[in-house]
């Protein structure tokens, strides 16, 4: 392990900051992805704690909330809630089966943008249903979540702005979404994406078949990051499953990986070095690590210890910062950005069954 006690100064250079800490980060990043290093260190560091280990390479991995963080998000929520939801739900007979009814939905979100989604529920049920909310990953489109409906849930997958069905009024494209208006917190793209997830929750709450006391949220990568944020700001979420969370610990993540989407930020700063302070200020308002302490519902998190897209160190930091008393981390050795999903899927199913299907309605 390199001995690098210098901290990054925050100054940006076209080819990266020529500091001891930057070199240490690069060496650490390379070594972390080697099997021999991972087997020696991964479980004893990422899986059990960070501490001085990350301090050596100039990593902070602690929440750094801007001064007006809470007031800013209170204002955004009030603005979104003042807009009528105007929900639409249309049956999709081509996708409906004997077991699962499928619907196309639309509702209005922040900036009066119409948001689409897929809603599924069991074809036959009595009383009310537990519900699940999810959104797609950064580069993914919105799939029909019929598998969860087959398990007895009402489930909504929200096509957040920019995705197919929700891109008529807002479509910066990918790449570009991550840096769209990134130097202004009031117009940054994710202000709308975060609100779209909340409005998806409002849509579920408006449905008579949904038990409002039994709603969970799940997702990985961008969907995992939005799960952290939504769960932190909306107490109606009673259980959350997060995988490889994106847009968390961003200051450090952009130095721990050279892959996209985070590379979009490095590209932007290389071309506009004078905007670094404004960019970092904006990201402070959107960083999931700064929301994590408000996550109070039961939480599970899975990370892949060879993830070169959303660094596992960041996932660990979010998990440590989460305010939930009931939380469990599942670190998967030799797994990348999928965070061991093929191994972890039964864990997620059991988690929601225990907290939502077996829970008594309030």
C-alpha positions, 0 to 999 in steps of 0.5 A: 500500500503506498504511503501517501499522506498528502491530501488533494488540494482541489485544484484541477489540471488538464492531465490530473493533479500532479500530487502524491495523493493522486498517484496513490489513488491511481496505484490503490485503484489498480491494486484494488482490482487485482485478485491478490490484493482483493483477497488480502484486503477487501474483506478486512477493509471495505467490508469491515470498515474504512478508517485510516486505510482510505485516509492514506490515499487522501479519501474523506468518505464522510458526509459534507453537507452544504450549509443550505442543504436541508432548506434547499431540498425542503424548497424543491419538495414544496415546489414539486408537491404544489404541482397536480400529479394528474395521474393516468393509467392505461391497461396494456393487454399485450403485456398482461397475463393470467397472473399479472396485469400491466399498465402504462402510466403517466404523471406530472413531476417537477417543472411540469414534465410528464413522466412515464412508467410501467405499473404491474400488479397481480391480476387477482388479489383481495384487500390491499397490496404491498408495493415497490418502487424502482427506477432504471439505471443510468444507461438502462431503459425502464423494464416491465417489473412483472416478476415482482407482481408475480410475487404479490406486489404492486410495483412501479418502475418510473421512467425518470426524465430523459428515459424513453417515454419521458424524454419529450420535454427533457433529453440531454442524452447520455453521456451529458445527463450527469453534467447537464447544468452541473455548475448550478444546483438550482438547474442541475439535471438531477434536481428533476430526476430526484423529484421524479422518483418522489412523484412515483411514490406519490403515484403509488400512494394515490392507488386504492389497491396499495397499502400505504404502510407497506411500501419499499424501494429497490435498485442498483447503480443510479437506481440505488442512489435514487433509492438512498435519496428517496428513502431519506426524504420520504418516510413512506418508504418502509424498507429499502434495498440498495445495490452499488449506489451511484452519485454517492461520495462523488468527490472521491468516486471520480478519483477512484474510477476512470470509467463512465458515467463518473468520467463525464465529470472528469471530462467536464472539469478538464475542459472547464477547470475554472468551474470546479468549485461551482461543480463541487458545490452543486454535487454536495447538494446531490451526493447520496452520502449527504442524505444517508443519515436520514435513512431510517427504515430497514436497509440492505446493501450489496456491493461488488468488491471489484466494481470499477463503475461505482467504487465499493468504498463509496457503498461502504461509506453510505452504509456506515452513514445510514441512520437505519438501526436495522441494516445489513451489508452484503459485500461480494468478492470477485463481483463487479458493477452487478454487485453479485445480483445473481447471488443476492436476488434471493436475499432481496426477495426474502427481505421485502417478504419479511418487512412488507408481505409479513408486516401488519398494516398500520 
